[in-house]
Amino acid sequence: MNDGKIVLARIPNPNAGPAFYSTASEVATMELTRDVLQIPGPRIFDWSATSNNAVGSEYIIMEEASGTQLGVA
């Protein structure tokens, strides 16, 4: 981004279960920890739990989490 922040786009892995529930659950969990429990975490900018969109897939657009990476996959 122009301000130096990194934005991530995530799409669900088909092995994680039904994409609708996986995406909606992940967004709800991240928003709960950030907004209700006040635990620092990445901000969700946009998401869709349906593939009926311009992307053609469920997705989450979120900021990169700050901190130290534990490992490289």
Secondary structure, DSSP 8 states (H G I E B T S, - for coil): -TTS--EEEE---GGGS-HHHHHHHHHHHHHIIIIIS------EEEEESSS-SSSSS-EEEEE---S------
